[in-house]
Amino acid sequence: MEEQHSQSDNNFLKNNSRWIAIIILFVLLSTALSPCTTSATENNNQSHFTPDEEGDHFPCGCEWWCFHSSVTLQSGTHLDILTEFQYSTKAVNRSDINVVLLLFYCFNRDTGQVFDFTQSFVNKDNQSGPFSFKKNKLDISFGNCTIKGLYPSYSVYVENEDKSFIMNISLNATSSSHWVAQNISNGYFPWGLGWARYGFIPRLDVIGNITFNGTTSRSDGNAYYEHLWGNFSYLITLKSPSEFRAFVKNLPKIIPFMKWIWTEQSRTSSQLKLSTSNHYGYDWIWGTFTNGWSVHLGFFHTMGGEVSLTPDGQTFWDLANLSVKYTRLLYIPETDTYYPLDMDITARGGDKTLHLSLTTTTEPYLGVLVIYPASRLCCGAGGIQTAGIVEGYYTDSNQNISLQGNCTIGPFRQYPTTRFVSLEVARIRSPQATGFSIEIVSHLLGARLYIERLRRPHHQLNISLEMSRPTSPVKPPEQPYDGIILHVGGSGPGNLTNIQDAVNLAYDGDTVLVHRGDYHENVVVDKAIRLVGENKGDVFLTGGARVAIKIIANNVEVTGFTIDAGQANSHDDAAIYVASSGNHIHDNLLIKSEWYGIIIFNSSYNVIENNSLIGNDIGIWLCQARDNTVRDNNISQSDYVGIWLWPFAIHNTISYNNFVDNKINARNNDATARNIWSHNYWDDYIGLRWRYVVDTNNDGIGIIPYRISSFNRDLKPLLTPIS
């Protein structure tokens, strides 16, 4: 059936390619010939959101509803709280929605702290899940958490898992609703090569109760509300007629926005800078000022963006001549990504000019960072959010107004498999010289190429190439396990009940001995200890919806456990998650993980041996990992891949493992990644059918290599499983 469907799709494109080209050309020409709008669009007396607009728009690729509340407690504490309900899916039935998120986190503006209460649900077996929403009204729930209402009145109730933080507030809009670029495209704009529609209310009054740190307080403040939906895409594959029709159908909606941005963007800049840190990303900003004004910004680096400024909540000025300059960046080494913390923004339209400087004053919220095998171009995506202050000015032909207030900054990035690459082209224009320069930087190659071409005072060409070889990770010194033994379970005097309690009491070099029994915990090991199960057939650890054992200290040994991660519901969940170096994971049974049996992330010199990984989606995943050893393991019945090395997994050794009954035994995507594969048993090895041909010297090793990828092969595949 799949082959018939694929052939039908190909015939559709082949037979209709001429009409497809004519349709696209017609849409582009008709839009290009339409009259251009004014440079600063202004909207007054806008109609409000309708019930149909406030309810859900399923089926679509992604949709979210978000309230960002800035409140003051009776104690005087200032909190910024974000509540966002979001789903994403490729399904057409509500029961088949793939991923649901409740983004729920809080900034304390007084201390700079951030508290993360985010929850997620991944539907892998057509489960109904904790999420529900309705047409023609805002009535959404995720477990006990809800948002309800219709313009202008709303209510929000959210609680974290242990109910130590509860927010129960009412919100009333004091401004009109507004669509992004309302007079241009009525909220529609391109997202990658897909589309989305974006509406928001820039200001609402907030009043209610908040339980925080054991105290319930009356609180008040203001909030921002947004609702967005669409079929986001960075690649259009046109695999089916329906997908193509959806693409063509939405072209007339999004092209006016693109034309407006292109028409309004200034062409006088003397510098062009592109990088993988922002090429696939966007910046989002909400700000409120002490004079009652508010501002919203959405900026896509591949296209530009727009600013909506409102002085009274009824009049909106949409400006598209926009420039953004980052003045302070946060570097995330795990993903080789830069996020802006502080920035300067200038927006112009007609006689209007807005200039703002935004400064982060809190810890960044990093809870949306997700790393997962996605495609050859992308190995994950994620965003941060920060709270801070904003100051600047607004001018037009009649007034010059100083602006001060609070802001929230929310950049989002995709993580390319090329790692960080940047291209900067600058025009040189000074009394001493004229010309141009080009700078190319690649973290993957460890290279910086600089070219300078001068025309005055005389022709000159300067080329500089700097190479810096990436430094190899240092193997941590071995830790002697000569400390005390802490007992968990069993009947001995002083034995502890929980594994995490023992880990918390332990010091480097101690041993935590777990006696037979069932344990339901999420253990974080942050010390160089031995974590030993009495017998892996009798010590059962269930991690629920999160990582069962996460190792963040070097020189940890984990052995003797049966770990069930069957309820794991996030791209980052696993039975064992290793984020450090020099660890020894051996003689464990890891079963049924909805995602990973073992993750080796951003770490080196780990030894994974003598484990059985059965019935996991992905048995072992090595990501940004080098110089690790995976040997003598049984990896079987993986629903997707037995072992996956990618991205930036190099110099690892995979040997003497059994790969049996996996959907795909192994993958190694990176063209530049050289790993050592040797003496593994592969149940799909072609030599098993021609044993007497490939085993010419009767040593049990095939002379035909087992192909894993274009650049990785097991040169000595075994013909018999290892016992």
PyMOL commands that set and color helices and strands:
alter all, ss='L'
color gray80, all
select helices_A, chain A and resi 2-32+51-54+94-96+182-185+241-264+499-505+686-694
alter helices_A, ss='H'
color red, helices_A
select strands_A, chain A and resi 40-43+62-73+78-88+99-108+114-116+119-122+131-132+138-142+145-150+153-159+166-173+178-179+188-191+194-212+215-231+271-275+282-289+294-300+304-310+316-319+321-332+337-349+352-360+370-371+378-383+386-395+400-416+421-429+434-442+447-456+460-467+485-488+511-514+517-520+523-525+530-533+539-542+549-551+557-559+562-564+574-578+584-586+589-591+596-601+607-609+612-614+618-623+629-631+634-636+641-645+653-655+658-660+664-668+676-678+681-682+706-709+712-714
alter strands_A, ss='S'
color yellow, strands_A
deselect
rebuild
show_as cartoon
